[in-house]
């Protein structure tokens, strides 16, 4: 019975992907929890930022520099985001789509468009080898163990994809790496 569950959980069905300029496809099966505009409010600190003491520490996510990158859309390092109110949009805002995958969904993610992986990094909670493992329905789940990748699309745009583990699927195993 366990083998049947894991075989079903890790299935990888063939997906026809439409090829159309400007079209992004969903990278995952599941339930779209939200699509919202967000703005970077901080970034991971450099060694220089840490030495100068310009760091905020969060018990779940670790150290943050309280200002975003000069060019937030370069996605040079992991950034912290907050929602943008309607009417307050700015050119460097991003759109964030959150997809919840239940145990019944296909747990293989795909790239939403043709392009190359520029950067990939694995993050855990502060001081942990793995985890934390917050359930996906809790806001704190965004701080679970995660893999962040930046893709340079054929159109020249960059997108950031963050795959977050959950209470059941406790790890993220990437199959694409820098240069792929």
C-alpha positions in Angstrom: 0.0 0.0 0.0 2.9 2.4 0.9 4.5 1.7 -2.5 1.3 2.5 -4.3 1.0 5.8 -2.4 4.5 6.9 -3.2 4.2 5.8 -6.9 1.1 7.9 -7.2 2.7 10.8 -5.3 5.8 11.0 -7.4 4.1 10.3 -10.8 5.3 12.4 -13.8 2.7 12.5 -16.5 3.5 13.9 -19.9 2.2 17.5 -20.2 1.7 19.2 -23.6 3.1 22.7 -23.2 1.8 25.4 -25.6 4.5 27.5 -27.4 3.3 31.0 -27.6 5.2 34.3 -27.1 4.5 35.9 -23.7 2.7 32.9 -22.4 3.7 31.4 -19.0 2.2 28.1 -17.9 1.6 27.0 -14.4 4.7 25.3 -13.0 2.8 23.0 -10.7 -0.5 21.2 -10.3 -2.6 22.2 -7.4 -4.8 25.0 -6.0 -3.8 28.6 -6.8 -3.9 30.2 -3.3 -3.3 33.8 -4.5 -1.9 36.0 -7.2 -0.8 39.4 -5.8 1.5 42.3 -6.5 4.4 42.5 -4.0 7.4 44.8 -3.3 10.9 43.9 -2.0 11.5 45.3 1.5 14.8 43.6 2.3 17.4 41.2 1.1 19.9 38.7 2.4 22.9 40.6 3.9 26.4 40.5 2.5 29.4 39.8 4.8 30.1 43.5 4.9 26.5 44.3 6.0 26.9 41.7 8.8 30.2 43.1 9.9 28.7 46.6 10.1 25.8 45.4 12.1 23.1 46.5 9.6 21.1 43.3 10.0 17.7 42.3 11.3 17.3 38.7 12.6 14.1 36.7 12.3 13.9 33.5 14.3 12.4 31.5 11.4 14.2 33.0 8.4 17.6 34.2 9.7 19.3 37.5 8.8 18.0 40.2 6.6 19.4 43.6 5.4 16.5 46.1 5.8 16.7 47.5 2.2 16.0 45.8 -1.1 18.5 45.3 -3.9 19.1 48.4 -6.1 17.5 46.5 -8.9 15.0 44.1 -7.3 14.1 42.5 -10.6 17.7 41.2 -11.0 16.9 38.6 -8.2 20.6 38.5 -7.3 19.8 37.2 -3.8 16.7 36.1 -1.8 14.5 39.0 -1.0 11.7 39.7 1.5 8.4 40.9 0.1 5.2 42.5 1.3 1.9 43.0 -0.5 1.3 46.2 -2.4 -2.0 48.0 -2.0 -4.0 48.9 -5.1 -3.1 52.3 -6.5 0.5 52.1 -5.0 2.1 50.1 -7.8 5.7 50.7 -8.8 7.8 49.5 -11.8 10.0 47.2 -9.6 7.0 45.3 -8.1 6.6 41.6 -8.8 3.6 39.3 -9.2 3.6 36.4 -6.8 1.6 33.3 -7.5 1.3 30.7 -4.6 0.2 27.2 -5.5 -0.7 24.6 -2.9 -0.1 21.0 -3.8 -2.2 18.4 -1.9 -1.0 14.8 -1.6 -3.3 14.0 -4.5 -1.5 16.5 -6.9 1.4 15.7 -9.2 4.5 16.7 -7.2 6.8 17.3 -10.2 7.2 21.0 -11.0 8.2 22.4 -14.4 9.6 25.7 -15.7 6.8 28.1 -16.7 8.6 29.1 -19.9 11.7 28.3 -22.0 14.9 29.7 -20.6 18.0 28.9 -18.6 18.6 28.6 -14.9 20.9 31.5 -13.8 21.0 30.8 -10.1 19.8 28.2 -7.7 20.1 28.1 -3.9 18.8 26.0 -1.1 17.6 27.6 2.2 16.6 26.1 5.6 15.3 27.9 8.7 17.7 29.7 10.9 20.2 27.3 12.4 18.5 24.2 11.2 19.8 21.4 9.0 16.3 20.9 7.6 12.9 22.5 8.1 11.0 24.0 9.7 8.0 22.1 8.4 5.0 24.4 8.9 1.7 23.3 7.2 1.0 25.1 3.9 -2.2 26.7 5.1 -0.2 28.7 7.7 1.5 31.9 6.7 4.7 30.8 8.4 5.0 28.0 5.8 6.7 30.5 3.4 9.8 30.1 5.7 9.9 26.3 5.4 12.9 24.6 3.8 12.9 25.9 0.2 14.8 26.0 -3.1 15.0 29.3 -5.0 15.9 29.5 -8.6 16.2 32.4 -11.0 15.4 31.7 -14.7 16.5 34.0 -17.6 13.7 33.5 -20.2 14.2 33.6 -24.0 12.2 37.0 -23.9 15.0 38.5 -21.7 12.9 38.7 -18.6 13.9 37.0 -15.3 11.5 35.1 -13.1 12.2 33.7 -9.6 10.7 30.4 -8.6 10.6 29.3 -5.0 9.6 25.7 -4.2 8.7 25.3 -0.5 8.5 22.1 1.4 5.5 21.3 3.6 4.5 19.2 6.6 4.2 16.1 4.4 6.6 16.6 1.5 9.5 17.7 3.7 12.2 18.3 1.1 12.6 19.9 -2.4 14.8 18.0 -4.9 15.6 20.2 -8.0 16.3 18.5 -11.3 17.6 21.6 -13.1 20.7 23.4 -12.1 22.7 26.5 -13.0 23.2 26.6 -16.8 20.4 24.1 -17.6 
